[in-house]
Amino acid sequence: MQPSCHVCRTPLSGGTATCHVCERTFHLRQREDSDDRDCGEVWINEQFLALEYACNPCLGKTTVAGDEPGVGKAH
C-alpha cells in the first residue's frame, strides 16, 4: 500500500517532506514552477542556517482532510 499525505489523504507522489512539528509526511513542491501538490511550507531557519518544514495544519492554515474542525473554527 502506498503511503498517503497526512494533510490531503491522497497518495504521496512528487515532492514530499516531513513536518518538524508533528513528524508526518506531506506533499511539498520542490520547485515554484511545478504543478505538484503543496500541503505545507519550507523556510530557512536563520539561527541554524538549515531548512525547516511544516505542514499546513501545524502552521494553522488548514485542517487535515476528513477531520472535524477545531472549536471556534467553521462551527
PDB file of N, CA, C and O in Angstrom:
ATOM      1  N   MET A   1       0.848  -1.184   0.000  1.00  0.00           N
ATOM      2  CA  MET A   1       0.000   0.000   0.000  1.00  0.00           C
ATOM      3  C   MET A   1       0.890   1.243   0.000  1.00  0.00           C
ATOM      4  O   MET A   1       1.839   1.342   0.779  1.00  0.00           O
ATOM      5  N   GLN A   2       0.571   2.179  -0.879  1.00  0.00           N
ATOM      6  CA  GLN A   2       1.364   3.397  -0.995  1.00  0.00           C
ATOM      7  C   GLN A   2       1.024   4.357   0.150  1.00  0.00           C
ATOM      8  O   GLN A   2      -0.151   4.549   0.465  1.00  0.00           O
ATOM      9  N   PRO A   3       2.037   4.957   0.771  1.00  0.00           N
ATOM     10  CA  PRO A   3       1.759   5.908   1.857  1.00  0.00           C
ATOM     11  C   PRO A   3       1.010   7.126   1.329  1.00  0.00           C
ATOM     12  O   PRO A   3       1.107   7.464   0.149  1.00  0.00           O
ATOM     13  N   SER A   4       0.265   7.781   2.214  1.00  0.00           N
ATOM     14  CA  SER A   4      -0.506   8.953   1.802  1.00  0.00           C
ATOM     15  C   SER A   4      -0.110  10.179   2.608  1.00  0.00           C
ATOM     16  O   SER A   4       0.445  10.083   3.703  1.00  0.00           O
ATOM     17  N   CYS A   5      -0.414  11.330   2.032  1.00  0.00           N
ATOM     18  CA  CYS A   5      -0.169  12.622   2.680  1.00  0.00           C
ATOM     19  C   CYS A   5      -1.120  12.747   3.861  1.00  0.00           C
ATOM     20  O   CYS A   5      -2.315  12.494   3.711  1.00  0.00           O
ATOM     21  N   HIS A   6      -0.633  13.123   5.006  1.00  0.00           N
ATOM     22  CA  HIS A   6      -1.499  13.199   6.176  1.00  0.00           C
ATOM     23  C   HIS A   6      -2.397  14.426   6.131  1.00  0.00           C
ATOM     24  O   HIS A   6      -3.344  14.515   6.912  1.00  0.00           O
ATOM     25  N   VAL A   7      -2.130  15.372   5.241  1.00  0.00           N
ATOM     26  CA  VAL A   7      -2.955  16.581   5.130  1.00  0.00           C
ATOM     27  C   VAL A   7      -4.141  16.346   4.203  1.00  0.00           C
ATOM     28  O   VAL A   7      -5.286  16.558   4.602  1.00  0.00           O
ATOM     29  N   CYS A   8      -3.884  15.909   2.962  1.00  0.00           N
ATOM     30  CA  CYS A   8      -4.955  15.754   1.973  1.00  0.00           C
ATOM     31  C   CYS A   8      -5.398  14.312   1.787  1.00  0.00           C
ATOM     32  O   CYS A   8      -6.365  14.049   1.072  1.00  0.00           O
ATOM     33  N   ARG A   9      -4.705  13.380   2.419  1.00  0.00           N
ATOM     34  CA  ARG A   9      -5.046  11.948   2.396  1.00  0.00           C
ATOM     35  C   ARG A   9      -4.943  11.306   1.006  1.00  0.00           C
ATOM     36  O   ARG A   9      -5.517  10.239   0.787  1.00  0.00           O
ATOM     37  N   THR A  10      -4.225  11.931   0.060  1.00  0.00           N
ATOM     38  CA  THR A  10      -4.013  11.323  -1.248  1.00  0.00           C
ATOM     39  C   THR A  10      -2.631  10.683  -1.267  1.00  0.00           C
ATOM     40  O   THR A  10      -1.771  11.048  -0.466  1.00  0.00           O
ATOM     41  N   PRO A  11      -2.403   9.723  -2.181  1.00  0.00           N
ATOM     42  CA  PRO A  11      -1.103   9.050  -2.225  1.00  0.00           C
ATOM     43  C   PRO A  11       0.048  10.035  -2.421  1.00  0.00           C
ATOM     44  O   PRO A  11      -0.066  11.003  -3.172  1.00  0.00           O
ATOM     45  N   LEU A  12       1.144   9.771  -1.740  1.00  0.00           N
ATOM     46  CA  LEU A  12       2.327  10.622  -1.874  1.00  0.00           C
ATOM     47  C   LEU A  12       2.977  10.381  -3.226  1.00  0.00           C
ATOM     48  O   LEU A  12       3.292   9.245  -3.583  1.00  0.00           O
ATOM     49  N   SER A  13       3.169  11.432  -3.955  1.00  0.00           N
ATOM     50  CA  SER A  13       3.855  11.381  -5.244  1.00  0.00           C
ATOM     51  C   SER A  13       4.514  12.732  -5.448  1.00  0.00           C
ATOM     52  O   SER A  13       4.100  13.726  -4.851  1.00  0.00           O
ATOM     53  N   GLY A  14       5.531  12.771  -6.282  1.00  0.00           N
ATOM     54  CA  GLY A  14       6.253  14.027  -6.472  1.00  0.00           C
ATOM     55  C   GLY A  14       7.057  14.359  -5.233  1.00  0.00           C
ATOM     56  O   GLY A  14       7.586  13.467  -4.570  1.00  0.00           O
ATOM     57  N   GLY A  15       7.150  15.630  -4.922  1.00  0.00           N
ATOM     58  CA  GLY A  15       7.927  16.076  -3.767  1.00  0.00           C
ATOM     59  C   GLY A  15       7.213  15.847  -2.456  1.00  0.00           C
ATOM     60  O   GLY A  15       6.005  16.055  -2.348  1.00  0.00           O
ATOM     61  N   THR A  16       7.967  15.416  -1.459  1.00  0.00           N
ATOM     62  CA  THR A  16       7.418  15.221  -0.126  1.00  0.00           C
ATOM     63  C   THR A  16       8.389  15.773   0.912  1.00  0.00           C
ATOM     64  O   THR A  16       9.564  16.002   0.625  1.00  0.00           O
ATOM     65  N   ALA A  17       7.880  15.978   2.112  1.00  0.00           N
ATOM     66  CA  ALA A  17       8.712  16.433   3.226  1.00  0.00           C
ATOM     67  C   ALA A  17       8.115  15.878   4.512  1.00  0.00           C
ATOM     68  O   ALA A  17       6.973  15.419   4.532  1.00  0.00           O
ATOM     69  N   THR A  18       8.888  15.924   5.570  1.00  0.00           N
ATOM     70  CA  THR A  18       8.429  15.513   6.890  1.00  0.00           C
ATOM     71  C   THR A  18       8.340  16.744   7.778  1.00  0.00           C
ATOM     72  O   THR A  18       9.303  17.500   7.902  1.00  0.00           O
ATOM     73  N   CYS A  19       7.190  16.941   8.389  1.00  0.00           N
ATOM     74  CA  CYS A  19       6.939  18.103   9.240  1.00  0.00           C
ATOM     75  C   CYS A  19       7.829  18.040  10.483  1.00  0.00           C
ATOM     76  O   CYS A  19       7.925  16.994  11.125  1.00  0.00           O
ATOM     77  N   HIS A  20       8.469  19.137  10.816  1.00  0.00           N
ATOM     78  CA  HIS A  20       9.315  19.193  12.006  1.00  0.00           C
ATOM     79  C   HIS A  20       8.505  19.314  13.296  1.00  0.00           C
ATOM     80  O   HIS A  20       9.052  19.179  14.390  1.00  0.00           O
ATOM     81  N   VAL A  21       7.193  19.570  13.166  1.00  0.00           N
ATOM     82  CA  VAL A  21       6.339  19.700  14.349  1.00  0.00           C
ATOM     83  C   VAL A  21       5.693  18.358  14.693  1.00  0.00           C
ATOM     84  O   VAL A  21       5.865  17.848  15.800  1.00  0.00           O
ATOM     85  N   CYS A  22       4.943  17.784  13.735  1.00  0.00           N
ATOM     86  CA  CYS A  22       4.206  16.543  14.006  1.00  0.00           C
ATOM     87  C   CYS A  22       4.908  15.295  13.474  1.00  0.00           C
ATOM     88  O   CYS A  22       4.487  14.175  13.762  1.00  0.00           O
ATOM     89  N   GLU A  23       5.966  15.486  12.708  1.00  0.00           N
ATOM     90  CA  GLU A  23       6.790  14.401  12.149  1.00  0.00           C
ATOM     91  C   GLU A  23       6.025  13.493  11.194  1.00  0.00           C
ATOM     92  O   GLU A  23       6.351  12.313  11.073  1.00  0.00           O
ATOM     93  N   ARG A  24       5.001  14.032  10.506  1.00  0.00           N
ATOM     94  CA  ARG A  24       4.271  13.263   9.497  1.00  0.00           C
ATOM     95  C   ARG A  24       4.660  13.761   8.104  1.00  0.00           C
ATOM     96  O   ARG A  24       5.120  14.890   7.938  1.00  0.00           O
ATOM     97  N   THR A  25       4.465  12.899   7.115  1.00  0.00           N
ATOM     98  CA  THR A  25       4.857  13.219   5.744  1.00  0.00           C
ATOM     99  C   THR A  25       3.724  13.925   5.003  1.00  0.00           C
ATOM    100  O   THR A  25       2.553  13.581   5.166  1.00  0.00           O
ATOM    101  N   PHE A  26       4.089  14.923   4.181  1.00  0.00           N
ATOM    102  CA  PHE A  26       3.105  15.682   3.412  1.00  0.00           C
ATOM    103  C   PHE A  26       3.681  16.042   2.044  1.00  0.00           C
ATOM    104  O   PHE A  26       4.889  15.956   1.825  1.00  0.00           O
ATOM    105  N   HIS A  27       2.786  16.452   1.112  1.00  0.00           N
ATOM    106  CA  HIS A  27       3.210  16.905  -0.214  1.00  0.00           C
ATOM    107  C   HIS A  27       3.907  18.267  -0.097  1.00  0.00           C
ATOM    108  O   HIS A  27       3.434  19.159   0.606  1.00  0.00           O
ATOM    109  N   LEU A  28       5.023  18.408  -0.789  1.00  0.00           N
ATOM    110  CA  LEU A  28       5.714  19.702  -0.834  1.00  0.00           C
ATOM    111  C   LEU A  28       6.344  19.856  -2.212  1.00  0.00           C
ATOM    112  O   LEU A  28       7.173  19.045  -2.624  1.00  0.00           O
ATOM    113  N   ARG A  29       5.943  20.899  -2.910  1.00  0.00           N
ATOM    114  CA  ARG A  29       6.532  21.170  -4.228  1.00  0.00           C
ATOM    115  C   ARG A  29       8.005  21.493  -4.051  1.00  0.00           C
ATOM    116  O   ARG A  29       8.388  22.254  -3.161  1.00  0.00           O
ATOM    117  N   GLN A  30       8.821  20.908  -4.905  1.00  0.00           N
ATOM    118  CA  GLN A  30      10.258  21.134  -4.842  1.00  0.00           C
ATOM    119  C   GLN A  30      10.676  22.342  -5.679  1.00  0.00           C
ATOM    120  O   GLN A  30      11.776  22.870  -5.515  1.00  0.00           O
ATOM    121  N   ARG A  31       9.781  22.777  -6.585  1.00  0.00           N
ATOM    122  CA  ARG A  31      10.079  23.919  -7.450  1.00  0.00           C
ATOM    123  C   ARG A  31       8.843  24.798  -7.579  1.00  0.00           C
ATOM    124  O   ARG A  31       7.719  24.295  -7.582  1.00  0.00           O
ATOM    125  N   GLU A  32       9.044  26.094  -7.685  1.00  0.00           N
ATOM    126  CA  GLU A  32       7.938  27.035  -7.827  1.00  0.00           C
ATOM    127  C   GLU A  32       7.167  26.836  -9.122  1.00  0.00           C
ATOM    128  O   GLU A  32       5.962  27.082  -9.160  1.00  0.00           O
ATOM    129  N   ASP A  33       7.835  26.396 -10.185  1.00  0.00           N
ATOM    130  CA  ASP A  33       7.164  26.233 -11.483  1.00  0.00           C
ATOM    131  C   ASP A  33       6.518  24.858 -11.645  1.00  0.00           C
ATOM    132  O   ASP A  33       6.096  24.505 -12.746  1.00  0.00           O
ATOM    133  N   SER A  34       6.435  24.094 -10.589  1.00  0.00           N
ATOM    134  CA  SER A  34       5.846  22.763 -10.612  1.00  0.00           C
ATOM    135  C   SER A  34       4.344  22.840 -10.335  1.00  0.00           C
ATOM    136  O   SER A  34       3.878  23.743  -9.640  1.00  0.00           O
ATOM    137  N   ASP A  35       3.595  21.884 -10.885  1.00  0.00           N
ATOM    138  CA  ASP A  35       2.159  21.800 -10.634  1.00  0.00           C
ATOM    139  C   ASP A  35       1.823  20.777  -9.556  1.00  0.00           C
ATOM    140  O   ASP A  35       0.651  20.458  -9.357  1.00  0.00           O
ATOM    141  N   ASP A  36       2.832  20.257  -8.856  1.00  0.00           N
ATOM    142  CA  ASP A  36       2.614  19.269  -7.795  1.00  0.00           C
ATOM    143  C   ASP A  36       1.808  19.889  -6.651  1.00  0.00           C
ATOM    144  O   ASP A  36       1.714  21.111  -6.530  1.00  0.00           O
ATOM    145  N   ARG A  37       1.240  19.036  -5.830  1.00  0.00           N
ATOM    146  CA  ARG A  37       0.506  19.495  -4.641  1.00  0.00           C
ATOM    147  C   ARG A  37       1.464  20.167  -3.662  1.00  0.00           C
ATOM    148  O   ARG A  37       2.666  19.901  -3.650  1.00  0.00           O
ATOM    149  N   ASP A  38       0.894  21.040  -2.847  1.00  0.00           N
ATOM    150  CA  ASP A  38       1.676  21.730  -1.829  1.00  0.00           C
ATOM    151  C   ASP A  38       0.840  21.778  -0.553  1.00  0.00           C
ATOM    152  O   ASP A  38      -0.087  22.582  -0.452  1.00  0.00           O
ATOM    153  N   CYS A  39       1.156  20.932   0.415  1.00  0.00           N
ATOM    154  CA  CYS A  39       0.383  20.832   1.654  1.00  0.00           C
ATOM    155  C   CYS A  39       1.173  21.342   2.861  1.00  0.00           C
ATOM    156  O   CYS A  39       0.888  20.963   3.997  1.00  0.00           O
ATOM    157  N   GLY A  40       2.160  22.196   2.616  1.00  0.00           N
ATOM    158  CA  GLY A  40       2.975  22.745   3.692  1.00  0.00           C
ATOM    159  C   GLY A  40       3.945  23.783   3.172  1.00  0.00           C
ATOM    160  O   GLY A  40       3.812  24.267   2.048  1.00  0.00           O
ATOM    161  N   GLU A  41       4.918  24.120   3.992  1.00  0.00           N
ATOM    162  CA  GLU A  41       5.900  25.146   3.633  1.00  0.00           C
ATOM    163  C   GLU A  41       7.303  24.748   4.081  1.00  0.00           C
ATOM    164  O   GLU A  41       7.485  23.905   4.959  1.00  0.00           O
ATOM    165  N   VAL A  42       8.275  25.378   3.455  1.00  0.00           N
ATOM    166  CA  VAL A  42       9.676  25.220   3.831  1.00  0.00           C
ATOM    167  C   VAL A  42      10.272  26.621   3.944  1.00  0.00           C
ATOM    168  O   VAL A  42       9.910  27.513   3.176  1.00  0.00           O
ATOM    169  N   TRP A  43      11.180  26.817   4.893  1.00  0.00           N
ATOM    170  CA  TRP A  43      11.849  28.103   5.051  1.00  0.00           C
ATOM    171  C   TRP A  43      13.231  27.862   5.652  1.00  0.00           C
ATOM    172  O   TRP A  43      13.545  26.763   6.107  1.00  0.00           O
ATOM    173  N   ILE A  44      14.037  28.900   5.643  1.00  0.00           N
ATOM    174  CA  ILE A  44      15.391  28.802   6.203  1.00  0.00           C
ATOM    175  C   ILE A  44      15.369  29.308   7.638  1.00  0.00           C
ATOM    176  O   ILE A  44      14.939  30.432   7.900  1.00  0.00           O
ATOM    177  N   ASN A  45      15.831  28.484   8.559  1.00  0.00           N
ATOM    178  CA  ASN A  45      15.999  28.897   9.947  1.00  0.00           C
ATOM    179  C   ASN A  45      17.272  29.717  10.001  1.00  0.00           C
ATOM    180  O   ASN A  45      18.366  29.188   9.806  1.00  0.00           O
ATOM    181  N   GLU A  46      17.133  30.995  10.264  1.00  0.00           N
ATOM    182  CA  GLU A  46      18.285  31.900  10.219  1.00  0.00           C
ATOM    183  C   GLU A  46      19.282  31.656  11.348  1.00  0.00           C
ATOM    184  O   GLU A  46      20.466  31.959  11.198  1.00  0.00           O
ATOM    185  N   GLN A  47      18.825  31.114  12.471  1.00  0.00           N
ATOM    186  CA  GLN A  47      19.734  30.839  13.581  1.00  0.00           C
ATOM    187  C   GLN A  47      20.654  29.660  13.261  1.00  0.00           C
ATOM    188  O   GLN A  47      21.855  29.710  13.526  1.00  0.00           O
ATOM    189  N   PHE A  48      20.076  28.596  12.685  1.00  0.00           N
ATOM    190  CA  PHE A  48      20.850  27.381  12.434  1.00  0.00           C
ATOM    191  C   PHE A  48      21.248  27.215  10.972  1.00  0.00           C
ATOM    192  O   PHE A  48      21.962  26.273  10.626  1.00  0.00           O
ATOM    193  N   LEU A  49      20.785  28.136  10.102  1.00  0.00           N
ATOM    194  CA  LEU A  49      21.059  28.074   8.670  1.00  0.00           C
ATOM    195  C   LEU A  49      20.708  26.701   8.107  1.00  0.00           C
ATOM    196  O   LEU A  49      21.503  26.065   7.416  1.00  0.00           O
ATOM    197  N   ALA A  50      19.496  26.268   8.424  1.00  0.00           N
ATOM    198  CA  ALA A  50      19.002  24.970   7.970  1.00  0.00           C
ATOM    199  C   ALA A  50      17.574  25.123   7.474  1.00  0.00           C
ATOM    200  O   ALA A  50      16.863  26.041   7.886  1.00  0.00           O
ATOM    201  N   LEU A  51      17.152  24.228   6.590  1.00  0.00           N
ATOM    202  CA  LEU A  51      15.778  24.238   6.119  1.00  0.00           C
ATOM    203  C   LEU A  51      14.863  23.632   7.171  1.00  0.00           C
ATOM    204  O   LEU A  51      15.206  22.633   7.804  1.00  0.00           O
ATOM    205  N   GLU A  52      13.699  24.242   7.352  1.00  0.00           N
ATOM    206  CA  GLU A  52      12.677  23.715   8.254  1.00  0.00           C
ATOM    207  C   GLU A  52      11.415  23.488   7.451  1.00  0.00           C
ATOM    208  O   GLU A  52      11.100  24.256   6.541  1.00  0.00           O
ATOM    209  N   TYR A  53      10.693  22.432   7.787  1.00  0.00           N
ATOM    210  CA  TYR A  53       9.488  22.048   7.072  1.00  0.00           C
ATOM    211  C   TYR A  53       8.330  21.963   8.051  1.00  0.00           C
ATOM    212  O   TYR A  53       8.503  21.517   9.186  1.00  0.00           O
ATOM    213  N   ALA A  54       7.137  22.393   7.612  1.00  0.00           N
ATOM    214  CA  ALA A  54       5.935  22.244   8.437  1.00  0.00           C
ATOM    215  C   ALA A  54       4.727  22.070   7.525  1.00  0.00           C
ATOM    216  O   ALA A  54       4.639  22.695   6.469  1.00  0.00           O
ATOM    217  N   CYS A  55       3.803  21.220   7.943  1.00  0.00           N
ATOM    218  CA  CYS A  55       2.575  21.006   7.182  1.00  0.00           C
ATOM    219  C   CYS A  55       1.584  22.133   7.498  1.00  0.00           C
ATOM    220  O   CYS A  55       1.702  22.808   8.521  1.00  0.00           O
ATOM    221  N   ASN A  56       0.615  22.324   6.613  1.00  0.00           N
ATOM    222  CA  ASN A  56      -0.358  23.400   6.789  1.00  0.00           C
ATOM    223  C   ASN A  56      -1.141  23.318   8.099  1.00  0.00           C
ATOM    224  O   ASN A  56      -1.353  24.359   8.721  1.00  0.00           O
ATOM    225  N   PRO A  57      -1.589  22.134   8.561  1.00  0.00           N
ATOM    226  CA  PRO A  57      -2.299  22.091   9.846  1.00  0.00           C
ATOM    227  C   PRO A  57      -1.432  22.578  11.018  1.00  0.00           C
ATOM    228  O   PRO A  57      -1.930  23.277  11.900  1.00  0.00           O
ATOM    229  N   CYS A  58      -0.155  22.220  11.034  1.00  0.00           N
ATOM    230  CA  CYS A  58       0.726  22.666  12.117  1.00  0.00           C
ATOM    231  C   CYS A  58       1.002  24.171  12.032  1.00  0.00           C
ATOM    232  O   CYS A  58       1.324  24.806  13.037  1.00  0.00           O
ATOM    233  N   LEU A  59       0.873  24.731  10.835  1.00  0.00           N
ATOM    234  CA  LEU A  59       1.034  26.172  10.653  1.00  0.00           C
ATOM    235  C   LEU A  59      -0.274  26.926  10.902  1.00  0.00           C
ATOM    236  O   LEU A  59      -0.309  28.155  10.841  1.00  0.00           O
ATOM    237  N   GLY A  60      -1.347  26.183  11.182  1.00  0.00           N
ATOM    238  CA  GLY A  60      -2.650  26.804  11.446  1.00  0.00           C
ATOM    239  C   GLY A  60      -3.354  27.280  10.187  1.00  0.00           C
ATOM    240  O   GLY A  60      -4.259  28.111  10.266  1.00  0.00           O
ATOM    241  N   LYS A  61      -2.956  26.769   9.026  1.00  0.00           N
ATOM    242  CA  LYS A  61      -3.532  27.228   7.759  1.00  0.00           C
ATOM    243  C   LYS A  61      -4.715  26.405   7.294  1.00  0.00           C
ATOM    244  O   LYS A  61      -5.530  26.903   6.518  1.00  0.00           O
ATOM    245  N   THR A  62      -4.840  25.176   7.734  1.00  0.00           N
ATOM    246  CA  THR A  62      -5.918  24.292   7.298  1.00  0.00           C
ATOM    247  C   THR A  62      -6.026  23.138   8.274  1.00  0.00           C
ATOM    248  O   THR A  62      -5.159  22.934   9.123  1.00  0.00           O
ATOM    249  N   THR A  63      -7.113  22.385   8.136  1.00  0.00           N
ATOM    250  CA  THR A  63      -7.266  21.175   8.939  1.00  0.00           C
ATOM    251  C   THR A  63      -6.925  19.976   8.075  1.00  0.00           C
ATOM    252  O   THR A  63      -6.818  20.101   6.855  1.00  0.00           O
ATOM    253  N   VAL A  64      -6.758  18.839   8.680  1.00  0.00           N
ATOM    254  CA  VAL A  64      -6.475  17.608   7.951  1.00  0.00           C
ATOM    255  C   VAL A  64      -7.768  17.131   7.308  1.00  0.00           C
ATOM    256  O   VAL A  64      -8.823  17.164   7.942  1.00  0.00           O
ATOM    257  N   ALA A  65      -7.702  16.690   6.065  1.00  0.00           N
ATOM    258  CA  ALA A  65      -8.883  16.223   5.327  1.00  0.00           C
ATOM    259  C   ALA A  65      -9.617  15.162   6.121  1.00  0.00           C
ATOM    260  O   ALA A  65      -9.009  14.195   6.582  1.00  0.00           O
ATOM    261  N   GLY A  66     -10.924  15.335   6.285  1.00  0.00           N
ATOM    262  CA  GLY A  66     -11.736  14.354   6.994  1.00  0.00           C
ATOM    263  C   GLY A  66     -11.818  14.584   8.494  1.00  0.00           C
ATOM    264  O   GLY A  66     -12.634  13.944   9.158  1.00  0.00           O
ATOM    265  N   ASP A  67     -11.017  15.460   9.048  1.00  0.00           N
ATOM    266  CA  ASP A  67     -11.060  15.734  10.486  1.00  0.00           C
ATOM    267  C   ASP A  67     -12.118  16.784  10.796  1.00  0.00           C
ATOM    268  O   ASP A  67     -12.423  17.640   9.965  1.00  0.00           O
ATOM    269  N   GLU A  68     -12.659  16.710  11.968  1.00  0.00           N
ATOM    270  CA  GLU A  68     -13.608  17.698  12.446  1.00  0.00           C
ATOM    271  C   GLU A  68     -12.849  18.993  12.746  1.00  0.00           C
ATOM    272  O   GLU A  68     -11.792  18.939  13.374  1.00  0.00           O
ATOM    273  N   PRO A  69     -13.357  20.163  12.317  1.00  0.00           N
ATOM    274  CA  PRO A  69     -12.659  21.416  12.634  1.00  0.00           C
ATOM    275  C   PRO A  69     -12.626  21.665  14.130  1.00  0.00           C
ATOM    276  O   PRO A  69     -13.508  21.217  14.863  1.00  0.00           O
ATOM    277  N   GLY A  70     -11.618  22.370  14.572  1.00  0.00           N
ATOM    278  CA  GLY A  70     -11.480  22.701  15.982  1.00  0.00           C
ATOM    279  C   GLY A  70     -12.606  23.612  16.461  1.00  0.00           C
ATOM    280  O   GLY A  70     -13.271  24.247  15.642  1.00  0.00           O
ATOM    281  N   VAL A  71     -12.830  23.685  17.752  1.00  0.00           N
ATOM    282  CA  VAL A  71     -13.857  24.524  18.314  1.00  0.00           C
ATOM    283  C   VAL A  71     -13.591  25.978  17.939  1.00  0.00           C
ATOM    284  O   VAL A  71     -12.468  26.465  18.066  1.00  0.00           O
ATOM    285  N   GLY A  72     -14.630  26.666  17.475  1.00  0.00           N
ATOM    286  CA  GLY A  72     -14.484  28.052  17.071  1.00  0.00           C
ATOM    287  C   GLY A  72     -14.073  28.230  15.628  1.00  0.00           C
ATOM    288  O   GLY A  72     -13.975  29.362  15.152  1.00  0.00           O
ATOM    289  N   LYS A  73     -13.826  27.127  14.910  1.00  0.00           N
ATOM    290  CA  LYS A  73     -13.441  27.196  13.512  1.00  0.00           C
ATOM    291  C   LYS A  73     -14.496  26.480  12.669  1.00  0.00           C
ATOM    292  O   LYS A  73     -14.636  25.259  12.736  1.00  0.00           O
ATOM    293  N   ALA A  74     -15.225  27.246  11.886  1.00  0.00           N
ATOM    294  CA  ALA A  74     -16.233  26.705  10.951  1.00  0.00           C
ATOM    295  C   ALA A  74     -17.317  25.883  11.640  1.00  0.00           C
ATOM    296  O   ALA A  74     -17.840  24.931  11.061  1.00  0.00           O
ATOM    297  N   HIS A  75     -17.647  26.242  12.849  1.00  0.00           N
ATOM    298  CA  HIS A  75     -18.760  25.561  13.547  1.00  0.00           C
ATOM    299  C   HIS A  75     -19.961  26.435  13.511  1.00  0.00           C
ATOM    300  O   HIS A  75     -21.011  26.064  14.036  1.00  0.00           O
TER     301      HIS A  75
END
